[in-house]
Amino acid sequence: MFARRTVARVVAQPSLLAAPSNARNMATLREIELRLKSVRNIEKITKSMKMIASTKLSKAQRAMQAGKLYGAANAEVFETAKEGAAGSQKLFIVVSSDKGLCGGIHSSVTKATRRAFGNTPDSPIAGASVEPNSSVMVIGDKSKAQLSRVLPNNFKLTFNQIGRDVPTFADAASVADLVVKSGVEYDSVVIIYNKFVSAISYEAAAIEIKGEKALKESEGFKKYEMEDDFTKDLAEFSLANALFAALTESHACEISARRNAMDNASKNAGDMIGSLTMQYNRGRQAAITNELVDIITGASAL
């Protein structure tokens, strides 16, 4: 008799401790609700970043147009030096930035640099051979992190905190001054940057600037009597001009890419919010239906 009662209590105990039938649904609904809240917060952030990038884009485009004038003046100067023999020793300056959340803007120049060192047919400096030991200088921490894994022994200088706002000629001049004072020997400087195509597209491009030695040996410059300091100053000023044009154009590409990336992120967040809302409503309806079924079943059993 006592044994039967003990067994009966042991068997009946799990039913007393069993969770309600809709407990799992309530936990799932709570998780969906928390996820909805986080996605809505992310959507607010991406929309704000898109608005900020949109306001900055017009300013960056005006600076880019001013920088292109410097680049055009540079090209006109070097038209007279194009007969000179091109040197084999090149110095690569990769123009990037320190900020992310802008799509593949940094990978674009990194891949172009790798193609240049690989002497591939789609190299940004097609037709010119690049020595494997050519020096590399990087503006911006993003491309620095990417290229340090591929060309760790070619790094000579890296720059950061440039281009946090619209680049100025003073920024370009300070970079050019450090490049000249670095002691790196080169016949020409190849600047790899992002070229602005439109508000939704860009492409990697390269500018090649002759060094002081190449200018002296070019046929066009040999026709005139010039002091050594003049050729040195001209080479440094031309490098600063080209860097300013590349920095402003890359900055415009970065702002445009960030706006597009935040626009796509906002759209994806909106789609996710719609999907999660539908999932939450279905789960909530299922929980309410189960509760109604339990109430009706209990009432009919009385």
VOBAFI-982463 format. One record per residue (C-alpha): residue in three letters; x, y, z. Coordinates in steps of 0.001 Angstrom, whole numbers, plus 524288, in hexadecimal, padded with zeros to 5 digits. Layout:
fidren|xx|yy|zz
ala|X|Y|Z
...
END
This chain:
fidren|xx|yy|zz
met|80000|80000|80000
phe|80AB5|8097F|803B8
ala|81271|80525|7F7ED
arg|80744|80830|7EEC9
arg|8059A|815DA|7F468
thr|8143B|8186D|7F32B
val|81443|81435|7E4F8
ala|80849|81C5B|7E256
arg|80EE8|82870|7E802
val|81B63|82610|7E02A
val|813BB|824A8|7D39F
ala|80B46|8306F|7D62C
gln|816A9|83963|7D9E9
pro|81B5D|83CA7|7CC01
ser|80DC3|84112|7C813
leu|80DBF|84AD1|7D34D
leu|81AF0|8507D|7CF15
ala|81830|8506F|7C06B
ala|81923|85DA0|7B991
pro|80D28|86391|7B2FE
ser|80B11|85FA8|7A4CE
asn|80D14|86D86|79FD5
ala|81961|87084|7A7C6
arg|82241|86DAA|79C45
asn|81A38|87664|79369
met|81B28|88179|79D31
ala|829FA|88011|79DEA
thr|82AE9|88012|78F17
leu|82254|88C23|78E46
arg|82AEB|89300|7983A
glu|83711|88FF7|7902F
ile|8309D|89504|783C5
glu|82C58|8A162|78AE0
leu|83A38|8A409|78F9E
arg|83FA8|8A195|7820D
leu|835A0|8AACD|77C1E
lys|839C1|8B55C|785A4
ser|84829|8B3C4|78249
val|84595|8B3E1|7738F
arg|83D54|8C035|774DC
asn|8487B|8C6CC|77C47
ile|8521C|8C2BD|771A9
glu|848ED|8C82E|7674D
lys|848AA|8D554|76E4B
ile|85792|8D5AB|76E83
thr|85910|8D217|7601D
lys|84EE8|8DC2D|75BFF
ser|855F8|8E6A8|763D0
met|86309|8E2EA|75DC7
lys|85CE9|8E361|7503E
met|857BE|8F128|752A5
ile|864FF|8F5A9|757AB
ala|86BFA|8EFC9|74BE4
ser|8622E|8F631|742A8
thr|864E3|9039B|7486D
lys|87395|90165|747C0
leu|8735D|8FC85|739B6
ser|870B6|909B3|73354
lys|87BEE|90FD3|73AFE
ala|884F7|9049E|73739
gln|8814C|905F2|728DD
arg|8846D|9147A|728F0
ala|891B5|9117F|72EEF
met|893C9|906E0|724B3
gln|89141|91064|71997
ala|89B3E|919C4|71F69
gly|8A508|90EB2|72100
lys|8A35E|90A8B|712DB
leu|8A877|917DC|70EAA
tyr|8B52B|914D4|715BA
gly|8B5CE|907B5|70EE4
ala|8B36C|90DF7|70197
ala|8BE78|917B5|703FD
asn|8C744|90C5E|707B0
ala|8C426|90523|6FB17
glu|8C73C|91132|6F31D
val|8D489|9129D|6F998
phe|8D83D|90488|6F704
glu|8D430|90525|6E8D5
thr|8E17A|90B3E|6E63D
ala|8E87C|9005C|6ED7F
lys|8E21C|8F4A8|6E72F
glu|8ED6A|8F249|6DDD1
gly|8F675|8EE96|6E8FD
ala|8F967|8E069|6EBB4
ala|8F0D7|8DAC7|6F652
gly|8F83B|8D5F2|7022F
ser|8F65A|8C841|7073F
gln|8F66C|8CBAF|715BD
lys|8E8B5|8CF90|719B7
leu|8E31F|8D423|7268E
phe|8D4E0|8D0A6|728E9
ile|8CC23|8D977|7311A
val|8BF01|8D327|73400
val|8B440|8DCE0|7379E
ser|8AA61|8D799|74153
ser|8A480|8DC55|74E2C
asp|8A2D7|8D88B|75C75
lys|8940C|8D6BC|75C48
gly|88BD0|8CB16|75875
leu|87D5C|8C899|755B8
cys|87F05|8CCD2|74795
gly|87E37|8C04E|73FB4
gly|88A01|8BB9A|73811
ile|8906A|8C8E1|73686
his|89CF1|8C4A3|73D6F
ser|89D89|8B72A|73740
ser|89D05|8BDA7|729E4
val|8AA42|8C471|72B38
thr|8B015|8B8BC|73245
lys|8AC79|8AF9F|72721
ala|8B190|8B96E|71D24
thr|8BEA8|8B9E0|72448
arg|8BF77|8AB18|7245E
arg|8BC94|8AABF|715C9
ala|8C744|8B4C0|7135F
phe|8D142|8ACB2|71AE3
gly|8CCB7|8A07D|713D6
asn|8CE8B|8A728|7067D
thr|8C13D|8A21A|70246
pro|8BAA9|8A6B9|6F5A0
asp|8B06E|8AE59|6FD6F
ser|8BAC5|8B59B|7054A
pro|8B7D8|8C41D|707B6
ile|8C508|8C74A|7017D
ala|8C3C3|8BE51|6F5CC
gly|8CFEA|8BD16|6ED72
ala|8D973|8C00A|6F870
ser|8E0BD|8B583|6FFE5
val|8E182|8B690|70EB2
glu|8ECE7|8B15B|71682
pro|8E91B|8A852|721C9
asn|8F11E|8B080|72B56
ser|8EAA6|8BD79|727E3
ser|8E7D2|8C5FF|733AF
val|8D9FA|8C82D|7387C
met|8D443|8D338|740A6
val|8C623|8D2E4|7452A
ile|8BD0D|8DDEE|74907
gly|8B299|8D875|75215
asp|8B1E3|8CD32|75BA1
lys|8A81F|8C4F6|753F4
ser|8B0AF|8C1FD|7482E
lys|8BC83|8C140|75115
ala|8B663|8B5B0|7583B
gln|8B31C|8AF04|74B59
leu|8C028|8B120|74486
ser|8C84F|8ADD3|75085
arg|8C46E|89F99|74EB0
val|8C86A|89F7F|7404E
leu|8D40F|8A8CC|73F6E
pro|8D989|8A99F|74D42
asn|8E7A5|8ABB1|748DD
asn|8E48F|8B6CB|73F5D
phe|8DEFC|8C056|7494E
lys|8E6DE|8CCB5|74B69
leu|8DD47|8D69C|75113
thr|8CF10|8D6CC|75538
phe|8C666|8E282|757E2
asn|8B9BC|8E3BB|75F79
gln|8B084|8EE6A|76451
ile|8B075|8F3EE|7566E
gly|8A35C|8F5F8|74FF6
arg|89B1B|8F5BC|75C57
asp|894EE|901E1|7567F
val|8964B|9073C|748B4
pro|8A4DC|90628|74523
thr|8AC4F|912D2|7435E
phe|8B876|9162F|73BB6
ala|8BFAD|91762|748AD
asp|8BD03|908F0|74B35
ala|8C248|90549|73DD0
ala|8CE2D|90E1B|73F81
ser|8D174|90819|74CB0
val|8D0C2|8FA60|746ED
ala|8D936|8FE63|73B52
asp|8E32F|9048C|7447F
leu|8E439|8F80D|74C89
val|8E57C|8EFE1|74036
val|8F0C2|8F83C|73B45
lys|8F783|8F82D|7488A
ser|8F5CB|8E97D|74A6D
gly|901FA|8E674|74288
val|8FB14|8DC6C|739FB
glu|9010C|8DC0E|72C69
tyr|8F7A9|8DC16|720EC
asp|8F6F5|8E029|712C1
ser|8E84D|8E264|712E3
val|8DD08|8E25F|71C80
val|8D0B1|8DA98|71987
ile|8C4C8|8DF57|7210A
ile|8B9D6|8D549|72197
tyr|8ACAD|8DB0C|72558
asn|89E17|8D9BF|722CA
lys|8992A|8E139|71704
phe|88BAA|8E750|7182C
val|88304|8E290|70CF3
ser|87588|8E613|7120D
ala|86E1C|8E70C|71ED3
ile|86C45|8D84C|71EE2
ser|878D8|8D33D|718B9
tyr|8879C|8D4B2|71982
glu|89399|8CDB7|7145B
ala|8A1CB|8CC4C|71810
ala|8AB2B|8D4D5|71043
ala|8B978|8D8C8|71087
ile|8C14E|8E532|70E3F
glu|8CFD7|8E469|70B6A
ile|8D845|8F00B|70F5F
lys|8E661|8F139|70AF2
gly|8F0F5|8F309|71505
glu|8FBA7|8FD3F|71558
lys|9056A|8F4BA|70E07
ala|8FBC3|8F168|7033F
leu|8F878|8FFC5|70163
lys|906B0|90372|6FFDB
glu|908FF|8F8E0|6F5AC
ser|8FCD8|8FB9B|6ED96
glu|8FF12|901DD|6E043
gly|8F52F|90CAF|6E25C
phe|8FBB7|911A1|6EED4
lys|90975|91099|6E92A
lys|90642|91B93|6DFC8
tyr|90656|9255B|6EAF2
glu|910B5|9292C|6F49D
met|90B7D|926F9|70246
glu|91148|92651|70FC1
asp|9111D|919AD|7175F
asp|90855|91F56|721E0
phe|8FE21|922F0|717C2
thr|8FCEB|91509|712B0
lys|8FC42|90FC5|72097
asp|8F1C8|91987|7247F
leu|8EA1F|916D2|71815
ala|8EA44|9082D|71A9B
glu|8E59C|90A05|7289B
phe|8DB19|913CD|724B5
ser|8D64B|90AD6|719D9
leu|8D571|8FF9D|7237D
ala|8CD8D|90817|72CE5
asn|8C47E|90C31|721C8
ala|8C208|8FE25|71DB4
leu|8BFF9|8F9D0|72BC7
phe|8B622|904B3|72E0D
ala|8AE77|900D0|721E8
ala|8AEAE|8F26E|725E7
leu|8AAEE|8F547|73418
thr|89F33|8FDB4|73093
glu|89A33|8F41B|72668
ser|89BEF|8E87C|72F86
his|894E9|8EFF0|73A52
ala|88953|8F28F|7314E
cys|888F3|8E41A|72DA2
glu|88948|8E038|73C00
ile|87DFA|8E92C|73FC8
ser|875F9|8E491|73414
ala|878B5|8D641|73725
arg|87526|8D84A|74577
arg|86830|8DE7A|741BB
asn|86509|8D323|738AE
ala|86934|8C923|742E7
met|860BD|8CF63|74D6C
asp|85553|8D033|743E3
asn|85679|8C1A8|74104
ala|857E5|8BEB7|74F87
ser|84B96|8C683|75296
lys|843FE|8BF34|74814
asn|848D0|8B216|74D33
ala|8450A|8B60A|75B09
gly|8377D|8B9CE|7563F
asp|835D2|8AC9B|74F95
met|83A67|8A5A6|75BEE
ile|83101|8AD9A|76450
gly|825B5|8A9C1|75B61
ser|82978|89B66|75BEF
leu|82B2D|89B6E|76AB8
thr|81E6A|8A2D2|76CBC
met|8170B|898B7|764CD
gln|81DAC|88DBB|76C49
tyr|81A61|89451|7794A
asn|80C1F|89649|7758F
arg|80AB4|8882B|77150
gly|810B2|8833B|77DEC
arg|80814|88C48|785EC
gln|7FBFA|887BC|77EB1
ala|7FFD9|87987|780EC
ala|801C9|87C01|78F7F
ile|7F488|882BE|790AB
thr|7EDEB|877B3|78922
asn|7F3F5|86D7B|79219
glu|7EF49|874D7|79E15
leu|7E18A|875DD|7988D
val|7E18B|8674B|7958D
asp|7E5A3|8645C|7A39D
ile|7DAED|86D32|7A908
ile|7D066|86760|7A043
thr|7D4DC|85984|7A32C
gly|7D4A5|85C1D|7B1B9
ala|7C73A|8628E|7B115
ser|7C16D|8574D|7A946
ala|7C6E0|84D6A|7B2FB
leu|7BF3F|85383|7BE50
END
